[in-house]
Amino acid sequence: MGPRRKAREYALQMLFQWDITHDTMDQVFATFFQNQPEESEAVADFARQLALGTVEHVEQIDEMIRRHAEHWRLDRMATVDRNLLRLAIYEFLYDRDTPKTVVINEAIEIARRFSAQESPQFINGVLDSIKKELER
């Protein structure tokens, strides 16, 4: 697994913890990285950047999810799926270096690892719809 994928997975795990516990991101970072003591600084920094940026823009991101996840309320989505969508949308909006198709593919692969069997299709549909909106 590449370092950017690993960072995205860590960011997802931190967002999951933040969403469930309502801890501050500083608290999440402190507890999360206690369990990852040997991680490279580059991976840890990218994971922190992704998680913190997602939380900082969560209202804007959640509004985009609401518009594109037809018949789904955020609180009814699986916690993993909700936070994976948030993470990918943050990258769409604020990481101009990573192509949107790469972001979608990464989100699908991470969903295959961490979520339910039907989640990759759901994630793909929502992100593809948002990608099309952003490209207009």
VOBA-1610 file (N, C-alpha, C; in pm, whole numbers, padded with zeros to 5 digits, always signed):
BEGIN
Met+00085-00118+00000Met+00000+00000+00000Met+00089+00124+00000Gly+00053+00219-00085Gly+00131+00342-00095Gly+00110+00433+00024Pro+00201+00528+00042Pro+00191+00618+00158Pro+00068+00708+00155Arg+00025+00752+00036Arg-00094+00837+00031Arg-00220+00759+00066Arg-00230+00635+00021Arg-00345+00550+00057Arg-00346+00528+00207Lys-00230+00498+00263Lys-00221+00476+00408Lys-00266+00602+00483Ala-00222+00718+00437Ala-00262+00844+00501Ala-00414+00865+00491Arg-00471+00832+00376Arg-00616+00845+00361Arg-00690+00751+00456Glu-00639+00630+00470Glu-00702+00536+00562Glu-00692+00585+00706Tyr-00577+00639+00741Tyr-00561+00696+00875Tyr-00657+00814+00894Ala-00666+00900+00794Ala-00756+01015+00803Ala-00900+00968+00823Leu-00941+00866+00748Leu-01075+00811+00764Leu-01096+00760+00906Gln-00999+00689+00959Gln-01012+00636+01095Gln-01021+00749+01197Met-00945+00855+01176Met-00952+00969+01268Met-01087+01040+01256Leu-01137+01055+01133Leu-01269+01117+01115Leu-01379+01032+01179Phe-01366+00902+01167Phe-01461+00811+01231Phe-01460+00834+01382Gln-01342+00839+01441Gln-01330+00863+01586Gln-01390+00998+01622Trp-01360+01101+01545Trp-01412+01236+01572Trp-01565+01236+01565Asp-01619+01169+01465Asp-01765+01166+01444Asp-01835+01092+01557Ile-01776+00987+01606Ile-01838+00906+01712Ile-01821+00971+01850Thr-01699+01017+01879Thr-01669+01064+02015Thr-01693+01214+02035His-01693+01290+01927His-01704+01437+01933His-01586+01499+02006Asp-01473+01427+02009Asp-01350+01483+02065Asp-01297+01592+01971Thr-01210+01677+02022Thr-01144+01774+01935Thr-01045+01698+01847Met-01004+01760+01739Met-00908+01694+01651Met-00774+01677+01722Asp-00737+01769+01811Asp-00613+01753+01887Asp-00618+01626+01972Gln-00734+01601+02035Gln-00750+01479+02114Gln-00743+01355+02025Val-00809+01363+01910Val-00808+01250+01816Val-00666+01221+01770Phe-00592+01326+01730Phe-00454+01306+01685Phe-00370+01241+01794Ala-00384+01290+01916Ala-00302+01240+02027Ala-00326+01091+02050Thr-00452+01051+02054Thr-00481+00910+02081Thr-00452+00823+01959Phe-00482+00873+01841Phe-00462+00791+01721Phe-00315+00758+01700Phe-00231+00858+01707Phe-00091+00834+01676Phe-00013+00766+01789Gln-00074+00752+01907Gln-00014+00666+02010Gln-00010+00522+01962Asn-00109+00486+01879Asn-00119+00349+01828Asn-00044+00329+01697Gln+00017+00434+01646Gln+00093+00428+01521Gln+00233+00488+01544Pro+00308+00442+01641Pro+00432+00510+01680Pro+00541+00506+01573Glu+00537+00412+01485Glu+00645+00396+01388Glu+00611+00452+01251Glu+00502+00527+01242Glu+00460+00579+01111Glu+00552+00691+01066Ser+00573+00699+00936Ser+00658+00805+00881Ser+00592+00941+00902Glu+00675+01041+00914Glu+00624+01177+00935Glu+00541+01224+00817Ala+00580+01187+00695Ala+00507+01229+00575Ala+00365+01173+00575Val+00351+01046+00608Val+00218+00984+00613Val+00135+01048+00723Ala+00192+01064+00840Ala+00120+01125+00952Ala+00077+01268+00921Asp+00166+01345+00859Asp+00134+01484+00825Asp+00021+01492+00723Phe+00026+01408+00619Phe-00079+01409+00518Phe-00212+01365+00579Ala-00209+01265+00665Ala-00332+01218+00731Ala-00392+01329+00818Arg-00306+01396+00894Arg-00353+01508+00978Arg-00413+01619+00892Gln-00345+01654+00784Gln-00393+01760+00695Gln-00531+01725+00639Leu-00547+01602+00594Leu-00676+01559+00539Leu-00786+01562+00644Ala-00759+01506+00761Ala-00860+01499+00866Ala-00897+01638+00916Leu-00797+01720+00944Leu-00824+01854+00996Leu-00896+01940+00892Gly-00852+01934+00768Gly-00918+02011+00662Gly-01063+01969+00643Thr-01087+01839+00651Thr-01225+01790+00637Thr-01313+01844+00749Val-01264+01839+00872Val-01342+01889+00985Val-01364+02040+00974Glu-01263+02113+00930Glu-01276+02258+00917Glu-01383+02297+00815His-01406+02214+00716His-01501+02246+00609His-01622+02153+00609Val-01649+02089+00722Val-01751+01985+00726Val-01891+02037+00691Glu-01925+02159+00726Glu-02060+02210+00694Glu-02079+02220+00543Gln-01983+02278+00475Gln-01988+02290+00329Gln-01991+02152+00263Ile-01908+02063+00312Ile-01899+01928+00258Ile-02030+01852+00280Asp-02084+01861+00400Asp-02210+01791+00430Asp-02324+01843+00344Glu-02325+01970+00315Glu-02429+02025+00226Glu-02418+01964+00087Met-02298+01945+00038Met-02280+01881-00093Met-02330+01737-00089Ile-02299+01667+00019Ile-02347+01528+00032Ile-02499+01526+00033Arg-02561+01616+00107Arg-02708+01619+00114Arg-02769+01638-00025Arg-02709+01723-00106Arg-02763+01749-00240Arg-02747+01630-00334His-02644+01550-00313His-02613+01445-00411His-02645+01303-00363Ala-02668+01282-00237Ala-02704+01149-00186Ala-02856+01141-00176Glu-02919+01119-00289Glu-03065+01119-00293Glu-03122+01013-00200His-03225+01054-00127His-03298+00965-00037His-03214+00917+00081Trp-03105+00986+00111Trp-03021+00949+00224Trp-02999+01071+00314Arg-03027+01055+00441Arg-02991+01158+00538Arg-02853+01123+00591Leu-02774+01225+00623Leu-02639+01202+00675Leu-02639+01112+00798Asp-02731+01136+00889Asp-02732+01058+01012Asp-02777+00913+00991Arg-02831+00882+00875Arg-02872+00745+00844Arg-02764+00667+00768Met-02663+00738+00717Met-02555+00672+00646Met-02464+00600+00744Ala-02401+00496+00697Ala-02298+00431+00778Ala-02190+00533+00810Thr-02140+00529+00931Thr-02039+00627+00974Thr-01916+00623+00884Val-01874+00505+00845Val-01759+00493+00755Val-01789+00561+00622Asp-01904+00534+00564Asp-01938+00591+00433Asp-01948+00744+00441Arg-02014+00793+00543Arg-02029+00938+00560Arg-01893+01006+00566Asn-01802+00949+00643Asn-01671+01012+00660Asn-01580+00990+00540Leu-01597+00881+00470Leu-01521+00860+00347Leu-01566+00958+00240Leu-01695+00984+00231Leu-01744+01087+00138Leu-01689+01224+00177Arg-01693+01256+00305Arg-01640+01385+00350Arg-01493+01401+00311Leu-01416+01297+00336Leu-01273+01301+00306Leu-01249+01322+00157Ala-01319+01248+00074Ala-01300+01259-00071Ala-01343+01397-00122Ile-01453+01447-00070Ile-01500+01579-00114Ile-01402+01687-00070Tyr-01346+01673+00048Tyr-01241+01768+00090Tyr-01128+01768-00013Glu-01085+01651-00056Glu-00979+01645-00157Glu-01024+01706-00288Phe-01147+01681-00329Phe-01200+01744-00451Phe-01185+01896-00444Leu-01222+01952-00331Leu-01230+02098-00317Leu-01097+02165-00288Tyr-01010+02099-00213Tyr-00893+02168-00160Tyr-00758+02109-00197Asp-00756+01996-00268Asp-00629+01939-00313Asp-00629+01939-00464Arg-00574+02043-00521Arg-00575+02060-00668Arg-00474+01967-00737Asp-00387+01903-00661Asp-00284+01819-00721Asp-00332+01679-00756Thr-00433+01631-00685Thr-00481+01495-00708Thr-00603+01499-00800Pro-00596+01431-00914Pro-00712+01428-01004Pro-00835+01367-00935Lys-00951+01419-00968Lys-01074+01373-00905Lys-01099+01225-00929Thr-01062+01174-01045Thr-01081+01031-01070Thr-00995+00947-00977Val-00876+00995-00944Val-00790+00924-00848Val-00854+00926-00710Val-00909+01040-00671Val-00976+01051-00541Val-01092+00951-00533Ile-01171+00943-00640Ile-01284+00849-00643Ile-01234+00705-00632Asn-01134+00671-00710Asn-01081+00535-00706Asn-01026+00499-00568Glu-00956+00593-00506Glu-00904+00569-00372Glu-01020+00547-00273Ala-01123+00630-00283Ala-01239+00617-00193Ala-01307+00481-00211Ile-01320+00437-00335Ile-01383+00306-00361Ile-01299+00194-00301Glu-01169+00200-00320Glu-01082+00095-00265Glu-01084+00094-00112Ile-01087+00211-00053Ile-01093+00219+00093Ile-01228+00168+00143Ala-01335+00199+00070Ala-01468+00148+00106Ala-01470-00005+00100Arg-01404-00062+00001Arg-01398-00209-00008Arg-01331-00269+00116Arg-01236-00197+00171Arg-01162-00249+00287Arg-01235-00225+00419Phe-01303-00111+00432Phe-01355-00072+00563Phe-01507-00073+00575Ser-01580-00090+00466Ser-01724-00073+00475Ser-01798-00195+00421Ala-01927-00179+00402Ala-02014-00288+00360Ala-01998-00318+00211Gln-02050-00429+00169Gln-02035-00475+00031Gln-02093-00376-00070Glu-02204-00312-00037Glu-02269-00219-00131Glu-02210-00077-00124Ser-02124-00051-00029Ser-02070+00083-00010Ser-01988+00137-00128Pro-01902+00057-00192Pro-01826+00113-00304Pro-01914+00171-00415Gln-02023+00104-00445Gln-02115+00155-00548Gln-02180+00285-00502Phe-02223+00291-00377Phe-02284+00411-00321Phe-02184+00528-00323Ile-02063+00503-00276Ile-01957+00605-00272Ile-01929+00655-00414Asn-01916+00563-00508Asn-01888+00599-00646Asn-01999+00688-00703Gly-02123+00652-00679Gly-02235+00729-00733Gly-02240+00871-00680Val-02224+00886-00550Val-02228+01020-00490Val-02109+01104-00537Leu-01991+01046-00533Leu-01872+01123-00572Leu-01872+01157-00720Asp-01919+01067-00804Asp-01926+01095-00947Asp-02023+01211-00974Ser-02134+01214-00904Ser-02230+01323-00919Ser-02169+01456-00876Ile-02097+01458-00766Ile-02032+01580-00719Ile-01921+01623-00814Lys-01845+01527-00865Lys-01739+01557-00962Lys-01797+01627-01084Lys-01909+01576-01134Lys-01974+01637-01251Lys-02019+01779-01220Glu-02074+01801-01100Glu-02115+01936-01062Glu-01996+02031-01058Leu-01886+01985-01001Leu-01768+02071-00989Leu-01703+02100-01124Glu-01718+02009-01218Glu-01658+02030-01351Glu-01740+02124-01439Arg-01865+02149-01400Arg-01948+02242-01478Arg-01911+02385-01452
//
